[in-house]
Amino acid sequence: MRICVRGYASIANLGPGYDIAALAISNPYDDVLVELMPSGEDKVSFIGTYAKYVPSNFRETTIYPVVERFREITGKSFSVNVTIRKEIKPASGLGSSGADAAAMAYALNKLLNTGLDPQALVKIASLGETVSAGSPHMDNVAASLLGGLVIINPVSGDVVKVRIPEDYWFVIVITGSKVSTGEMRKVVPRNIDIELHKNNAAYASMLIYALLSKDISTLKKALMGDAIVEPARAKFYNHYDSVKNALMKAGAVGVALSGAGPSLFGVFTNEPSRGFLNEVLREHGVKDYLIVISKPSNRGLMK
């Protein structure tokens, strides 16, 4: 038995929504072919643009914990043969590892006929993030599985999907590097002033309202209103100010780190010119970058 599924990239945090908000985007995406076998050795092979950036050892991939969890749930002994067309750049801040873990959870739920609901699959897929981030987290996998804007309570595990207009344009500038998502999580303050908490809670709520209502002035304030996480992470990226200023000059409503970085994204109300984006990025001294132009996707693996 086999199935091929598509794991969409996602943008987590969206400014003030650290660990509680993420958005699925229409591209890039990974295609994951899963073949279920009654016995044998688990195998994974990667093809595509970014195949060389991921480990070929099955146990070092984000899909391994997902497969193990399904073995525990079903009590069955089985093996998988997986081929992944890797088109989401790993360690770019676009949920590359989460997309594959989500795709694997969805595929095994279908192949094994386990009938798990979306919330259970989000929790299982989040186990895959322990490989890349050091601990389970649900934001990227929830967006890939459910599509749209997802709001997560990482304490209780509750997840809500919000359908948002798909006519925004997201420009992601992939440049620079980070040590790892796990290391970038360590720089986040563990104790914060109550005033900072109130600021981020308010802007996270306003962000959802603004995306739904297309209130552009509120969207700008909310998207760029994080007073806790992004300031702590931005200082590790030399390109942060240059890319942010370039995207704002190009007409972005607002700009923020994509996930833990190193990529930044800007939200536009009209499709920007790739040529103009290149021009302003070069004007601001940005080199060795990749531009991705995408849109929100309300379609996830669970549709």
Secondary structure, 3 states (H helix, E strand, C coil): CEEEEEEEEEEECCCCCCCCEEEEEEEEEEEEEEEEECCCCCEEEEECCCHHHCCCCHHHCCCHHHHHHHHHHHCCCCEEEEEEECCCCCCCCCCHHHHHHHHHHHHHHHHCCCCCCHHHHHHHHHCCHHHHHCCCCCHHHHHHHHCCEEEECCCCCCEEEECCCCCCEEEEEECCCCCCHHHHHHCCCCCCCHHHHHHHHHHHHHHHHHHHHCCHHHHHHHHCCCCCHHHHHHCCCCCHHHHHHHHHHCCCCEEEECCCCCCEEEEECCCCCHHHHHHHHHHCCCCCCEEEEECECCCCCCC
